[in-house]
Amino acid sequence: MVFFRGISLISKLRSHAAQQPGLRNSVRWLQVQTSSSDLDLRSQLSELIPEQQERLKKLKSQHGKVQLGNITVDMVLGGMRGMIGLLWETSLLDADEGIRFRGLSIPECQKLLPAAKSGGEPMPEGLLWLLLTGKVPTKEQVDSLSKDLRSRATIPDYVYKTIEGLPVDAHPMTQFTTGVMALQVQSEFQKAYEKGIHKSKYWEPAYEDSLNLIAQVPVVAAYVYRRMYKKGQVIPMHDSLDYGGNFAHMLGFDSAEMQELMRLYVTIHSDHEGGNVSAHTGHLVGSALSDPYLSFAAALNGLAGPLHGLANQEVLLWIKSVIEECGENITKEQLKDYVWKTLNSGKVVPGFGHGVLRKTDPRYMCQREFAMKHLPDDPLFQLVAKLYEVVPPVLTELGKVKNPWPNVDAHSGVLLHYYGLTEARYYTVLFGVSRAIGICSQLIWDRALGLPLERPKSVTMEWLEKKASA
């Protein structure tokens, strides 16, 4: 690689520099250039992409006909659940272990990724670097990326005017998605495609759009929040705060703990492999060569569904309904009765179960650990802790649930509520800001690897009946 060849050259020059003073300036210049390149995310991708293109080409030519399993009628009728049908490089979800970002578990990310302060939560910029390169960045690289994202975060006035065209009480996700669609006007990919860019270079404007989008969505999201709940009093971005800290600041929360929570929240919600609705939608729309803005806006519309991202809103509302009916000091036996009441009314207990996971969601566990550290006596947290003990046995007794354990949504609302972000309708927007990092990272690789238009085969019930009885 160019970077390592540069290091080798520096070493050779150093050995001569003491004897030849004229070389000293050259050594100093080369060190600066190498260091600058090392801190630049795009230059690292430029080195990685040819290797991964060759890897994909080899995989396809040597193993393209290898069968990965059998498709059943249940899979076809069950929303393609369990089918292996997508390439998603940035993360992989294991039914027992949970999510791994480029091979690293959430606890490993908390340990290895740079933090804004010693012993703190990982910075989302570090995860972005990891998802794009597969490498754990240094603190210097993350700080450089933070600065780059801040420089990209300017929002054109027409975006705000477009949002202002909606009723102030329109759902926050509607306003947020509208803002993202308005940002699409500035798409570098669309402009480059219209000028006839070669397909081997598609990833470059996709990279620019994606980094711009990742930088801009917290600003748009914060604008929606302040418009809806704080009389339109907008808070500008801080010049020196990192991504998660700045998002909390623009929302209006400047406590150190809330900034730490936002760093954790954005990091753990960023990606969950490619099969979930929002990730799959972003990939599907992007496969038509729609630019990252169009692709991400489509993903947000999927995220807004009650069976996906809107669930984090539903959890807190359900918990509040428990308190309203039974009080904060509810016993486990009373809680069990309320859970059965919910189930017998034909509803689900929000925040429990998952389409893939078969154990407690690691994203739930790291939030639980955060709560035990920072708010162990909070009544809502104590209720969530009781639910962790009560709900799984009830769902197991019900006999219809494959995974009775809590997922990420079971905990996030309680933490946000504790620090003052009490507007549950807004919670899915936070999820959307987070998901930009994962979806856009994969979109860059979709274009770099030249992944094709997605076009699965569909069949009718008659076809299935004939096939099954043949």
C-alpha positions as CSV (number, residue, x, y, z in Angstrom):
1,M,0.0,0.0,0.0
2,V,1.1,3.6,-0.6
3,F,1.0,4.5,3.1
4,F,3.4,1.7,4.1
5,R,5.7,2.4,1.2
6,G,5.7,6.0,2.4
7,I,6.8,4.8,5.9
8,S,9.6,2.7,4.4
9,L,10.8,5.7,2.4
10,I,10.8,7.9,5.5
11,S,12.9,5.4,7.3
12,K,15.5,5.3,4.6
13,L,15.6,9.1,4.3
14,R,16.1,9.4,8.1
15,S,19.1,7.2,8.0
16,H,20.8,9.7,5.6
17,A,19.3,12.9,7.0
18,A,21.9,13.3,9.7
19,Q,24.8,13.2,7.2
20,Q,22.9,15.2,4.6
21,P,21.2,18.2,6.1
22,G,19.6,19.0,2.7
23,L,17.3,16.0,3.1
24,R,15.8,17.1,6.4
25,N,13.2,19.3,4.8
26,S,12.2,16.5,2.4
27,V,11.8,14.1,5.4
28,R,9.7,16.6,7.3
29,W,7.5,17.3,4.2
30,L,7.0,13.5,3.6
31,Q,6.1,12.9,7.2
32,V,3.4,15.6,7.0
33,Q,2.0,14.2,3.8
34,T,1.9,10.7,5.1
35,S,0.3,11.8,8.4
36,S,-2.3,13.9,6.5
37,S,-3.2,10.9,4.3
38,D,-3.4,8.7,7.3
39,L,-6.0,10.9,8.9
40,D,-8.1,11.2,5.8
41,L,-10.9,8.6,5.5
42,R,-11.3,9.0,1.8
43,S,-7.7,8.2,1.0
44,Q,-7.9,5.1,3.1
45,L,-11.0,4.0,1.2
46,S,-9.1,4.6,-2.1
47,E,-6.5,2.1,-1.0
48,L,-9.0,-0.5,0.3
49,I,-11.5,-0.5,-2.6
50,P,-9.4,-2.1,-5.3
51,E,-8.5,-4.9,-2.9
52,Q,-12.2,-5.5,-2.1
53,Q,-13.2,-5.3,-5.7
54,E,-10.7,-8.1,-6.6
55,R,-11.9,-10.1,-3.6
56,L,-15.6,-9.9,-4.7
57,K,-14.5,-10.8,-8.3
58,K,-12.7,-13.9,-7.1
59,L,-15.5,-14.9,-4.8
60,K,-18.0,-14.7,-7.7
61,S,-15.8,-16.5,-10.2
62,Q,-14.6,-19.3,-7.9
63,H,-17.7,-19.9,-5.7
64,G,-20.6,-18.3,-7.5
65,K,-22.5,-21.6,-7.9
66,V,-22.1,-22.8,-4.3
67,Q,-25.6,-23.4,-2.7
68,L,-26.3,-21.6,0.6
69,G,-29.4,-23.5,1.7
70,N,-32.9,-24.4,0.7
71,I,-35.8,-22.0,0.5
72,T,-39.0,-23.2,2.0
73,V,-42.6,-22.1,1.5
74,D,-42.6,-20.7,5.0
75,M,-39.7,-18.4,4.1
76,V,-41.6,-17.1,1.0
77,L,-44.8,-16.5,3.0
78,G,-43.0,-15.2,6.0
79,G,-41.4,-12.1,4.6
80,M,-38.3,-13.8,3.3
81,R,-37.2,-14.4,6.9
82,G,-34.0,-16.3,7.2
83,M,-33.2,-16.3,3.5
84,I,-29.6,-15.4,2.7
85,G,-29.9,-13.0,-0.1
86,L,-27.9,-9.8,0.6
87,L,-24.3,-8.7,0.7
88,W,-23.8,-6.4,3.7
89,E,-20.2,-5.8,4.6
90,T,-20.5,-3.4,7.5
91,S,-22.1,-5.6,10.2
92,L,-23.3,-9.2,10.8
93,L,-26.1,-10.3,13.2
94,D,-25.8,-13.6,15.0
95,A,-28.9,-15.0,16.6
96,D,-27.0,-15.7,19.9
97,E,-24.2,-13.2,20.0
98,G,-26.0,-10.2,18.6
99,I,-24.6,-7.6,16.3
100,R,-20.9,-7.4,15.3
101,F,-19.6,-4.3,13.6
102,R,-16.8,-5.5,11.2
103,G,-16.3,-8.4,13.5
104,L,-16.3,-6.5,16.8
105,S,-19.0,-6.9,19.4
106,I,-20.6,-3.9,21.2
107,P,-18.5,-4.5,24.3
108,E,-15.4,-4.7,22.1
109,C,-16.3,-1.5,20.4
110,Q,-16.8,0.2,23.7
111,K,-13.3,-0.9,24.7
112,L,-11.5,-0.2,21.5
113,L,-13.1,2.7,19.7
114,P,-11.8,6.2,20.8
115,A,-14.0,8.1,23.3
116,A,-14.4,11.8,23.8
117,K,-13.2,11.5,27.4
118,S,-11.2,8.9,29.2
119,G,-13.3,5.8,30.0
120,G,-16.3,7.2,28.2
121,E,-18.6,5.8,25.5
122,P,-17.3,5.4,21.9
123,M,-17.6,8.3,19.5
124,P,-19.9,7.6,16.5
125,E,-17.3,8.9,14.2
126,G,-15.0,6.1,15.3
127,L,-17.7,3.5,14.4
128,L,-18.2,5.2,11.0
129,W,-14.4,4.8,10.3
130,L,-14.6,1.2,11.4
131,L,-17.6,0.4,9.2
132,L,-16.0,1.9,6.2
133,T,-12.5,0.6,6.5
134,G,-12.8,-2.4,8.8
135,K,-10.0,-0.9,11.0
136,V,-10.1,0.6,14.5
137,P,-9.2,4.3,14.1
138,T,-6.9,6.3,16.3
139,K,-8.1,9.2,18.4
140,E,-6.3,11.6,16.0
141,Q,-8.1,10.0,13.0
142,V,-11.5,10.3,14.8
143,D,-10.9,13.9,15.7
144,S,-9.9,14.7,12.1
145,L,-13.2,13.0,10.9
146,S,-15.2,15.0,13.5
147,K,-13.7,18.2,12.1
148,D,-14.5,17.1,8.5
149,L,-18.1,16.3,9.4
150,R,-18.6,19.7,11.1
151,S,-17.3,21.4,8.0
152,R,-20.0,19.6,5.9
153,A,-22.9,20.3,8.2
154,T,-24.2,23.6,6.7
155,I,-27.9,23.4,5.8
156,P,-29.3,25.4,2.9
157,D,-32.2,27.8,3.9
158,Y,-34.6,26.0,1.5
159,V,-34.4,22.9,3.6
160,Y,-35.8,24.7,6.6
161,K,-38.4,26.5,4.5
162,T,-39.5,23.1,3.1
163,I,-40.0,21.7,6.6
164,E,-41.8,24.9,7.6
165,G,-44.4,24.1,4.9
166,L,-45.6,21.2,7.1
167,P,-47.9,21.6,10.1
168,V,-45.9,22.0,13.3
169,D,-47.7,18.9,14.7
170,A,-46.9,16.7,11.8
171,H,-45.1,13.5,13.0
172,P,-41.4,14.2,13.6
173,M,-40.4,11.5,11.2
174,T,-42.5,13.1,8.4
175,Q,-40.7,16.4,9.0
176,F,-37.3,14.7,9.2
177,T,-37.8,12.7,6.0
178,T,-39.0,15.9,4.3
179,G,-35.8,17.6,5.3
180,V,-33.7,14.8,4.0
181,M,-35.5,14.9,0.6
182,A,-34.9,18.7,0.5
183,L,-31.2,18.1,1.0
184,Q,-31.2,15.9,-2.1
185,V,-31.1,19.0,-4.3
186,Q,-27.3,19.2,-3.6
187,S,-26.5,15.5,-4.5
188,E,-23.1,15.2,-6.0
189,F,-23.9,11.7,-7.2
190,Q,-26.8,12.9,-9.3
191,K,-24.8,15.7,-10.8
192,A,-21.9,13.4,-11.6
193,Y,-24.2,10.7,-13.2
194,E,-25.9,13.3,-15.4
195,K,-22.4,14.4,-16.6
196,G,-21.6,10.8,-17.5
197,I,-19.2,9.6,-14.8
198,H,-17.6,6.2,-15.3
199,K,-19.2,3.5,-13.2
200,S,-15.8,2.7,-11.6
201,K,-15.9,6.1,-10.1
202,Y,-19.5,5.9,-8.7
203,W,-18.2,5.5,-5.2
204,E,-16.5,8.9,-5.1
205,P,-19.6,11.1,-5.4
206,A,-21.5,8.6,-3.3
207,Y,-18.9,9.1,-0.6
208,E,-19.3,12.8,-0.7
209,D,-23.1,12.6,-0.6
210,S,-22.9,10.1,2.3
211,L,-20.5,12.1,4.4
212,N,-22.5,15.2,3.8
213,L,-25.7,13.5,4.7
214,I,-24.3,11.9,7.9
215,A,-23.0,15.4,8.9
216,Q,-26.3,17.1,8.1
217,V,-29.0,14.8,9.5
218,P,-28.3,15.7,13.2
219,V,-28.8,19.4,12.3
220,V,-32.0,18.8,10.5
221,A,-33.2,16.4,13.3
222,A,-32.4,19.0,16.0
223,Y,-34.3,21.7,13.9
224,V,-37.4,19.5,13.9
225,Y,-37.2,18.9,17.6
226,R,-36.7,22.6,18.4
227,R,-39.5,23.6,16.0
228,M,-42.0,21.1,17.5
229,Y,-41.2,21.3,21.2
230,K,-39.1,24.4,21.9
231,K,-41.0,27.2,20.1
232,G,-38.6,27.2,17.2
233,Q,-35.6,28.4,19.2
234,V,-32.8,26.8,17.3
235,I,-29.4,26.1,18.9
236,P,-26.4,26.2,16.4
237,M,-23.7,23.6,16.2
238,H,-20.7,23.9,18.6
239,D,-17.4,24.4,16.9
240,S,-15.5,21.9,19.0
241,L,-17.9,19.2,20.0
242,D,-17.9,15.7,18.5
243,Y,-20.8,14.2,16.5
244,G,-22.8,12.7,19.5
245,G,-22.0,15.6,21.8
246,N,-23.1,18.2,19.2
247,F,-26.3,16.4,18.5
248,A,-27.2,16.5,22.2
249,H,-26.2,20.2,22.3
250,M,-28.3,21.2,19.3
251,L,-31.3,19.4,20.9
252,G,-30.7,21.5,24.0
253,F,-29.1,19.1,26.4
254,D,-25.6,20.0,27.5
255,S,-25.0,17.8,30.5
256,A,-21.9,15.6,30.2
257,E,-24.0,12.5,30.9
258,M,-26.5,13.2,28.2
259,Q,-23.8,13.8,25.7
260,E,-22.3,10.4,26.7
261,L,-25.7,8.8,26.3
262,M,-26.1,10.3,22.8
263,R,-22.6,8.9,21.8
264,L,-23.6,5.5,23.0
265,Y,-27.1,5.7,21.5
266,V,-25.9,6.7,18.0
267,T,-23.2,4.1,18.0
268,I,-25.3,1.1,19.0
269,H,-28.2,2.0,16.7
270,S,-26.1,2.8,13.7
271,D,-26.2,-0.6,11.9
272,H,-27.9,-4.0,12.3
273,E,-26.9,-5.9,9.2
274,G,-28.8,-5.6,5.9
275,G,-32.0,-7.5,6.3
276,N,-34.0,-5.1,8.6
277,V,-36.5,-2.9,6.9
278,S,-34.6,0.4,6.9
279,A,-31.3,-1.1,5.9
280,H,-32.8,-3.3,3.2
281,T,-34.8,-0.4,1.9
282,G,-31.8,1.9,1.6
283,H,-29.9,-0.9,-0.2
284,L,-32.8,-1.7,-2.5
285,V,-33.4,1.9,-3.6
286,G,-29.7,2.5,-3.9
287,S,-29.4,-0.5,-6.2
288,A,-31.3,1.5,-8.8
289,L,-28.5,4.1,-8.6
290,S,-30.7,6.4,-6.7
291,D,-28.4,8.8,-4.8
292,P,-27.8,8.4,-1.0
293,Y,-30.3,11.1,-0.2
294,L,-33.1,9.3,-2.0
295,S,-32.0,6.0,-0.6
296,F,-31.8,7.1,3.0
297,A,-35.1,9.0,2.8
298,A,-36.8,5.7,1.6
299,A,-35.1,3.9,4.5
300,L,-36.5,6.5,7.0
301,N,-40.0,5.8,5.7
302,G,-39.5,2.1,6.6
303,L,-38.0,3.0,9.9
304,A,-41.1,5.0,10.7
305,G,-43.3,1.8,10.8
306,P,-44.6,0.5,14.2
307,L,-42.9,-2.9,13.6
308,H,-39.5,-1.3,13.2
309,G,-38.1,2.0,14.5
310,L,-41.4,3.4,15.8
311,A,-41.3,0.7,18.5
312,N,-39.0,2.8,20.7
313,Q,-41.8,5.3,20.9
314,E,-44.3,2.6,21.7
315,V,-42.2,1.2,24.6
316,L,-42.2,4.3,26.6
317,L,-45.9,5.0,26.0
318,W,-46.7,1.4,27.2
319,I,-44.5,1.8,30.3
320,K,-46.3,5.1,31.1
321,S,-49.7,3.3,30.8
322,V,-48.5,0.7,33.3
323,I,-47.6,3.5,35.8
324,E,-50.9,5.3,35.2
325,E,-52.9,2.2,36.0
326,C,-50.8,0.6,38.6
327,G,-48.5,3.2,40.1
328,E,-44.7,3.4,40.2
329,N,-44.4,0.9,43.0
330,I,-46.0,-1.9,41.1
331,T,-45.1,-5.4,42.3
332,K,-43.8,-8.1,40.0
333,E,-47.1,-10.0,40.4
334,Q,-49.1,-6.9,39.4
335,L,-46.8,-6.3,36.5
336,K,-47.3,-9.9,35.4
337,D,-51.1,-9.4,35.4
338,Y,-50.7,-6.2,33.4
339,V,-48.5,-8.0,30.8
340,W,-51.2,-10.8,30.5
341,K,-53.8,-8.1,30.1
342,T,-51.9,-6.5,27.2
343,L,-51.4,-9.9,25.5
344,N,-55.1,-10.9,26.0
345,S,-56.2,-7.7,24.4
346,G,-54.5,-8.8,21.2
347,K,-51.5,-6.5,21.5
348,V,-47.8,-7.2,21.9
349,V,-45.5,-6.1,24.7
350,P,-43.4,-3.5,22.9
351,G,-39.6,-3.9,23.3
352,F,-39.6,-7.7,23.6
353,G,-38.8,-10.2,20.8
354,H,-36.7,-9.8,17.6
355,G,-36.8,-11.2,14.1
356,V,-33.3,-12.7,14.3
357,L,-32.0,-12.6,17.9
358,R,-32.7,-15.5,20.2
359,K,-31.1,-14.0,23.4
360,T,-31.2,-10.6,25.1
361,D,-30.1,-7.9,22.7
362,P,-26.5,-6.7,23.5
363,R,-27.8,-3.2,22.7
364,Y,-30.2,-3.6,25.6
365,M,-27.5,-4.8,27.9
366,C,-25.1,-1.9,27.3
367,Q,-27.9,0.5,27.9
368,R,-28.8,-1.4,31.1
369,E,-25.2,-1.1,32.2
370,F,-25.3,2.7,31.5
371,A,-28.4,3.0,33.6
372,M,-27.0,1.0,36.5
373,K,-24.0,3.3,36.4
374,H,-25.7,6.7,36.1
375,L,-29.4,6.3,37.2
376,P,-29.8,3.2,39.3
377,D,-32.6,4.7,41.5
378,D,-34.7,6.1,38.7
379,P,-38.3,4.6,39.0
380,L,-38.7,4.0,35.3
381,F,-35.4,2.2,35.1
382,Q,-36.4,0.1,38.1
383,L,-39.7,-0.8,36.3
384,V,-37.7,-1.8,33.1
385,A,-35.5,-4.0,35.3
386,K,-38.7,-5.7,36.7
387,L,-40.0,-6.2,33.2
388,Y,-36.7,-7.9,32.3
389,E,-37.6,-10.5,35.0
390,V,-41.3,-10.7,34.4
391,V,-42.0,-10.6,30.7
392,P,-39.7,-13.4,29.3
393,P,-41.4,-16.1,31.4
394,V,-44.8,-14.9,30.4
395,L,-44.0,-14.9,26.7
396,T,-42.4,-18.3,27.1
397,E,-45.6,-19.6,28.7
398,L,-47.6,-18.1,25.9
399,G,-45.7,-20.4,23.6
400,K,-45.9,-18.4,20.4
401,V,-42.8,-16.2,20.7
402,K,-39.4,-17.5,19.5
403,N,-37.5,-14.8,21.4
404,P,-39.0,-13.6,24.7
405,W,-36.0,-11.4,25.5
406,P,-35.8,-7.6,25.5
407,N,-34.5,-5.8,22.4
408,V,-32.8,-2.4,22.0
409,D,-36.1,-0.5,22.2
410,A,-37.0,-1.8,25.6
411,H,-34.5,0.5,27.3
412,S,-33.6,3.6,25.2
413,G,-36.7,5.6,25.9
414,V,-36.2,5.3,29.7
415,L,-32.7,6.7,29.4
416,L,-33.7,9.6,27.2
417,H,-36.7,10.4,29.5
418,Y,-34.4,10.5,32.5
419,Y,-32.2,13.2,31.0
420,G,-35.2,15.3,29.9
421,L,-35.9,14.2,26.3
422,T,-39.4,13.2,27.2
423,E,-41.2,13.5,23.9
424,A,-41.7,9.9,22.9
425,R,-43.0,10.8,19.4
426,Y,-39.6,12.1,18.6
427,Y,-37.6,9.0,19.5
428,T,-37.6,7.4,16.1
429,V,-35.9,10.5,14.7
430,L,-32.9,9.7,17.0
431,F,-32.9,6.2,15.6
432,G,-32.9,7.6,12.0
433,V,-29.9,9.9,12.7
434,S,-28.0,6.9,14.0
435,R,-29.0,4.6,11.1
436,A,-27.5,7.1,8.6
437,I,-24.1,5.9,9.6
438,G,-24.7,2.3,8.8
439,I,-26.8,2.7,5.7
440,C,-24.5,5.3,4.1
441,S,-21.4,3.3,4.9
442,Q,-22.9,0.3,3.0
443,L,-24.1,2.5,0.1
444,I,-20.5,3.6,-0.5
445,W,-19.4,0.0,-0.7
446,D,-22.4,-0.9,-2.9
447,R,-21.1,1.6,-5.4
448,A,-17.4,0.7,-4.9
449,L,-18.2,-3.0,-5.5
450,G,-20.5,-2.4,-8.4
451,L,-23.4,-4.3,-6.8
452,P,-26.2,-4.9,-9.2
453,L,-29.9,-3.8,-9.3
454,E,-31.8,-5.9,-6.7
455,R,-34.5,-8.0,-8.4
456,P,-35.7,-11.1,-6.5
457,K,-38.2,-13.4,-8.1
458,S,-41.8,-13.4,-6.8
459,V,-44.4,-16.1,-7.2
460,T,-48.1,-16.6,-6.7
461,M,-49.9,-18.8,-4.2
462,E,-51.0,-21.0,-7.1
463,W,-47.3,-21.5,-8.1
464,L,-46.4,-22.4,-4.5
465,E,-49.3,-24.9,-4.3
466,K,-48.3,-26.6,-7.5
467,K,-44.6,-26.6,-6.4
468,A,-45.4,-28.0,-3.0
469,S,-47.6,-30.8,-4.3
470,A,-45.4,-31.8,-7.2
